[in-house]
Amino acid sequence: MIDFTHPAWQAFARELLAQARVRVRDRNLQPLVALLRDNQLLHSLGGQQVELTPAGRRYLQRELTLASLACAPPSPEEWIHGQGWQLKERVNRDVLAALYRKGGQPFSAAEQIDFEDKGVGLCADAALRLRASRPFSLFLQGGQLLDAGPWLQTLGEVSLPERSLTGLGKLIWPGDEPARLITTECLGVFAELALPDDALLAWAPCEALHLLAPLLAALPPGVSWHHVTDLDPAGAARVQALAARFARPASWWLPRDLAPFMATYATSLADHRGWEPSQLPQALCRACHPLIAAQQGLGAEVMALALTWQALG
């Protein structure tokens, strides 16, 4: 058995495969030449020239393939298991991407499904941030009851990590339950919005708005849902996609008087996609008619300080 993991012997083997005849000048290669010749894998032609036999060609091709496999670095899974690590049911997606991709490129949907088939869920470790005028408690599936009142009073908000949402049971109010849940992906809106007494406000990153689903499921059944986002075609599509995901009517939370904002801050649509009025509720079309007619949009943040709001859907 010849060890073709040796770099010099690998290079010589590749040269033999690439050329019909090879002149051997390196004395260090003579032991290899002798082994190949003794096994009828190589012919000596004189003048230090040699050539492979057909059997020698097949042999070198096979041995170089095996040597390449032997020298190949372990797969990410092999390396992880070699460290004695066991992947949990939920692993931070950036950590997993760094281990599997080195550069940290995101996984495709098919790759995420493949991980899930192996019992590993990719977690962005985002968080929901909640504001409320009335204190409430979090009832967890393990039977724990956490009072959010001190957090709301001291910090002004409560943060729920993504991994905790699978254990969220119910939100419980000691007095009147809220009438509406207002959601947004705009952090400035979350921080500045004048919050009605009967509302719960939730923020989630744009790429993690699906985290709102367990929050909605934990609310009393009579709570309505409304979303604050940019008034443009992409924002409209976002609200409609969320409505389909949540099985709720699409509803926008907007200032009662939009006219001053549209007159001052409307901008041309940056995206090639234009408004599609036929796909929107009539009430929203009427409220946003100047934007739709001029193919303009309005950012959510410019509306954040409005004093009075309403639901349109």
C-alpha positions as CSV (number, residue, x, y, z in Angstrom):
1,M,0.0,0.0,0.0
2,I,1.5,3.3,-1.1
3,D,0.8,6.4,1.0
4,F,-0.3,9.0,-1.6
5,T,-1.1,11.6,1.1
6,H,2.6,12.5,0.8
7,P,2.6,15.8,-1.2
8,A,5.6,15.0,-3.4
9,W,4.3,11.6,-4.3
10,Q,0.8,13.1,-5.0
11,A,2.4,15.6,-7.4
12,F,4.4,12.9,-9.1
13,A,1.3,10.7,-9.5
14,R,-0.7,13.6,-11.0
15,E,2.2,14.2,-13.4
16,L,2.1,10.6,-14.5
17,L,-1.6,10.7,-15.1
18,A,-1.4,14.0,-17.0
19,Q,1.5,13.1,-19.4
20,A,2.2,10.1,-21.6
21,R,5.9,10.0,-20.6
22,V,7.6,11.5,-17.6
23,R,11.3,12.0,-17.0
24,V,12.3,11.2,-13.3
25,R,15.1,13.4,-12.1
26,D,14.4,13.5,-8.4
27,R,16.2,10.7,-6.6
28,N,13.6,10.9,-3.8
29,L,11.1,9.5,-6.2
30,Q,13.1,6.4,-7.0
31,P,11.5,4.2,-4.2
32,L,8.1,5.0,-5.6
33,V,9.2,4.3,-9.2
34,A,10.6,1.0,-8.1
35,L,7.4,0.0,-6.2
36,L,5.2,0.9,-9.2
37,R,7.6,-0.9,-11.6
38,D,7.8,-4.1,-9.5
39,N,4.0,-4.2,-9.4
40,Q,3.8,-3.8,-13.2
41,L,2.2,-0.4,-12.9
42,L,5.0,1.5,-14.6
43,H,7.3,0.9,-17.6
44,S,10.8,2.2,-17.8
45,L,11.6,3.5,-21.2
46,G,15.3,4.4,-20.7
47,G,16.8,7.8,-20.3
48,Q,15.1,8.2,-16.9
49,Q,11.7,8.2,-18.7
50,V,8.7,6.2,-17.5
51,E,5.1,5.6,-18.5
52,L,2.1,4.2,-16.7
53,T,0.5,0.9,-17.7
54,P,-3.3,0.8,-18.0
55,A,-3.4,-0.9,-14.7
56,G,-1.1,1.7,-13.2
57,R,-3.4,4.5,-14.5
58,R,-6.4,2.9,-12.8
59,Y,-4.5,2.4,-9.6
60,L,-3.2,6.0,-9.4
61,Q,-6.6,7.4,-10.1
62,R,-8.1,5.4,-7.3
63,E,-5.3,6.1,-4.8
64,L,-5.4,9.8,-5.4
65,T,-9.1,9.9,-4.9
66,L,-8.7,8.0,-1.6
67,A,-5.9,10.3,-0.6
68,S,-8.0,13.4,-1.3
69,L,-10.8,12.0,0.9
70,A,-8.3,11.2,3.7
71,C,-6.9,14.7,3.6
72,A,-10.3,16.4,3.4
73,P,-11.3,18.4,6.4
74,P,-14.2,17.0,8.4
75,S,-17.7,18.1,7.6
76,P,-19.2,20.6,10.0
77,E,-21.4,17.9,11.5
78,E,-18.4,15.6,12.0
79,W,-16.4,18.5,13.5
80,I,-19.2,19.4,15.9
81,H,-19.6,15.8,17.0
82,G,-15.9,15.5,17.3
83,Q,-15.9,18.3,19.9
84,G,-18.4,16.3,21.9
85,W,-21.2,18.8,21.3
86,Q,-24.8,17.9,21.0
87,L,-27.0,20.4,19.1
88,K,-30.1,21.4,21.1
89,E,-33.6,21.6,19.8
90,R,-33.1,25.3,19.2
91,V,-29.8,26.8,18.2
92,N,-28.9,30.4,17.3
93,R,-29.0,30.6,13.5
94,D,-25.9,32.9,13.4
95,V,-23.9,30.5,15.5
96,L,-24.9,27.6,13.3
97,A,-24.2,29.5,10.1
98,A,-20.8,30.4,11.4
99,L,-20.0,26.8,12.1
100,Y,-21.4,25.4,8.8
101,R,-20.6,28.3,6.5
102,K,-17.6,30.0,8.1
103,G,-18.7,33.2,6.4
104,G,-22.0,33.1,8.2
105,Q,-24.2,33.3,5.1
106,P,-27.9,32.6,5.9
107,F,-29.4,29.2,5.3
108,S,-32.0,28.6,2.6
109,A,-35.5,27.5,3.4
110,A,-34.7,24.0,2.2
111,E,-31.6,23.9,4.5
112,Q,-33.7,25.1,7.5
113,I,-36.2,22.3,6.8
114,D,-33.3,19.8,6.6
115,F,-32.1,21.0,10.1
116,E,-35.7,20.6,11.4
117,D,-35.9,17.1,10.1
118,K,-32.8,16.4,12.2
119,G,-34.5,17.9,15.3
120,V,-32.6,21.2,15.2
121,G,-34.6,24.4,15.0
122,L,-32.8,27.6,13.9
123,C,-33.5,30.5,16.2
124,A,-32.9,34.2,15.4
125,D,-33.1,35.0,19.2
126,A,-35.1,38.1,18.4
127,A,-37.4,39.6,21.1
128,L,-40.9,41.0,21.4
129,R,-41.1,44.3,23.3
130,L,-44.4,45.2,24.9
131,R,-45.8,48.5,26.2
132,A,-49.2,48.8,28.1
133,S,-50.9,51.4,30.1
134,R,-52.5,48.8,32.4
135,P,-50.4,46.2,34.2
136,F,-50.8,42.5,33.3
137,S,-49.3,39.2,34.3
138,L,-47.7,36.4,32.1
139,F,-49.0,32.9,32.7
140,L,-46.5,30.4,31.4
141,Q,-47.3,26.8,30.4
142,G,-45.3,25.5,33.3
143,G,-47.7,27.0,35.7
144,Q,-45.6,30.1,36.6
145,L,-47.3,33.5,36.9
146,L,-45.1,36.5,36.3
147,D,-46.2,40.0,37.3
148,A,-45.2,42.4,34.5
149,G,-46.5,45.4,36.5
150,P,-43.1,46.4,38.2
151,W,-41.3,46.1,34.8
152,L,-43.9,48.3,33.1
153,Q,-43.8,50.8,35.9
154,T,-40.0,51.0,36.2
155,L,-38.8,50.4,32.7
156,G,-41.9,51.3,30.6
157,E,-41.9,48.0,28.8
158,V,-41.5,44.2,29.0
159,S,-39.2,42.1,26.7
160,L,-40.1,38.5,25.8
161,P,-37.2,36.6,24.2
162,E,-38.0,34.4,21.2
163,R,-37.2,31.2,23.0
164,S,-39.6,32.0,25.8
165,L,-42.6,32.4,23.5
166,T,-43.2,28.6,23.0
167,G,-44.0,28.5,26.8
168,L,-46.3,31.5,26.8
169,G,-49.8,30.6,28.0
170,K,-51.9,33.7,28.6
171,L,-51.6,37.4,29.3
172,I,-53.9,38.1,32.3
173,W,-55.2,41.5,33.4
174,P,-56.4,42.0,36.9
175,G,-59.1,44.5,35.7
176,D,-60.4,45.4,32.3
177,E,-58.9,43.5,29.5
178,P,-57.4,45.4,26.5
179,A,-59.6,46.1,23.5
180,R,-56.8,46.0,20.9
181,L,-53.3,44.8,20.2
182,I,-51.3,47.3,18.1
183,T,-48.2,45.9,16.5
184,T,-45.3,47.4,14.5
185,E,-41.9,46.7,13.2
186,C,-40.9,50.4,13.5
187,L,-38.9,50.9,16.6
188,G,-39.5,54.7,16.7
189,V,-43.2,54.1,16.5
190,F,-43.0,51.7,19.4
191,A,-41.1,54.2,21.5
192,E,-43.2,57.3,20.8
193,L,-46.7,56.2,20.0
194,A,-49.4,57.7,22.3
195,L,-50.8,54.5,23.7
196,P,-54.6,54.3,24.4
197,D,-55.5,53.0,27.9
198,D,-57.3,50.0,26.3
199,A,-54.4,48.9,24.1
200,L,-51.3,46.7,24.2
201,L,-48.4,47.7,21.9
202,A,-45.9,45.2,20.6
203,W,-42.8,45.6,18.6
204,A,-41.0,42.8,16.6
205,P,-38.2,43.1,14.0
206,C,-39.4,43.2,10.4
207,E,-37.8,39.8,9.7
208,A,-39.4,38.3,12.8
209,L,-43.0,39.5,12.7
210,H,-44.1,35.8,12.9
211,L,-43.2,36.1,16.6
212,L,-46.4,38.1,17.1
213,A,-48.5,34.9,16.5
214,P,-47.9,33.3,19.9
215,L,-48.6,36.7,21.5
216,L,-52.0,37.0,19.7
217,A,-52.8,33.4,20.8
218,A,-52.2,34.3,24.4
219,L,-54.6,37.3,24.4
220,P,-58.3,37.2,25.3
221,P,-60.4,36.3,22.2
222,G,-62.1,39.7,21.9
223,V,-58.9,41.6,21.4
224,S,-58.7,43.2,17.9
225,W,-55.4,43.5,16.0
226,H,-54.0,46.5,14.1
227,H,-50.6,47.2,12.6
228,V,-48.5,50.4,12.2
229,T,-46.1,50.3,9.2
230,D,-45.0,52.4,6.2
231,L,-47.9,53.6,4.0
232,D,-46.6,52.2,0.7
233,P,-47.2,49.1,-1.3
234,A,-44.6,47.1,0.6
235,G,-46.2,48.1,3.9
236,A,-49.7,47.2,2.6
237,A,-48.4,43.8,1.5
238,R,-46.9,43.3,4.9
239,V,-50.1,43.9,6.8
240,Q,-52.1,41.6,4.4
241,A,-49.5,38.9,4.8
242,L,-49.7,39.2,8.6
243,A,-53.5,39.1,8.5
244,A,-53.4,35.9,6.5
245,R,-50.9,34.4,8.9
246,F,-52.9,35.4,11.9
247,A,-56.3,34.6,10.3
248,R,-57.4,38.1,11.3
249,P,-58.9,41.0,9.2
250,A,-56.2,43.3,7.8
251,S,-56.3,46.5,9.8
252,W,-54.1,49.6,9.9
253,W,-53.5,51.8,12.9
254,L,-53.3,55.4,11.5
255,P,-53.5,59.0,12.6
256,R,-57.0,60.4,12.3
257,D,-55.7,63.3,10.3
258,L,-53.3,62.0,7.7
259,A,-53.5,65.1,5.4
260,P,-50.7,67.2,7.1
261,F,-48.3,64.2,7.0
262,M,-49.0,63.4,3.4
263,A,-48.7,67.0,2.3
264,T,-45.3,67.5,4.1
265,Y,-43.6,64.1,4.1
266,A,-44.9,62.0,1.2
267,T,-42.1,60.8,-1.1
268,S,-41.9,59.0,-4.4
269,L,-42.0,55.2,-4.2
270,A,-38.5,53.8,-4.2
271,D,-39.6,50.4,-5.4
272,H,-40.8,49.7,-8.9
273,R,-43.9,48.2,-7.4
274,G,-46.9,50.6,-7.4
275,W,-50.0,50.8,-5.4
276,E,-52.8,48.3,-6.2
277,P,-56.0,49.9,-5.0
278,S,-58.1,46.9,-6.0
279,Q,-56.2,44.8,-3.4
280,L,-56.8,47.3,-0.5
281,P,-59.8,48.0,1.8
282,Q,-61.9,50.9,0.6
283,A,-61.5,52.8,3.8
284,L,-57.7,52.7,3.5
285,C,-57.9,53.7,-0.2
286,R,-60.0,56.7,0.8
287,A,-57.6,57.7,3.6
288,C,-54.5,57.3,1.4
289,H,-55.9,58.6,-1.9
290,P,-53.3,61.4,-2.4
291,L,-50.5,58.8,-1.9
292,I,-52.1,56.3,-4.2
293,A,-52.9,58.9,-6.9
294,A,-49.4,60.3,-6.9
295,Q,-47.7,56.9,-6.5
296,Q,-46.1,58.1,-3.3
297,G,-45.4,56.6,0.2
298,L,-45.2,57.8,3.8
299,G,-42.8,56.5,6.4
300,A,-44.3,55.2,9.7
301,E,-41.9,57.2,11.8
302,V,-43.1,60.6,10.6
303,M,-46.5,59.7,12.0
304,A,-45.2,58.5,15.4
305,L,-46.0,61.7,17.4
306,A,-49.6,62.0,16.2
307,L,-52.0,62.5,19.1
308,T,-55.1,60.7,17.9
309,W,-55.3,57.5,16.0
310,Q,-57.9,55.2,14.5
311,A,-58.2,51.7,13.0
312,L,-58.8,51.4,9.2
313,G,-59.4,48.1,7.5
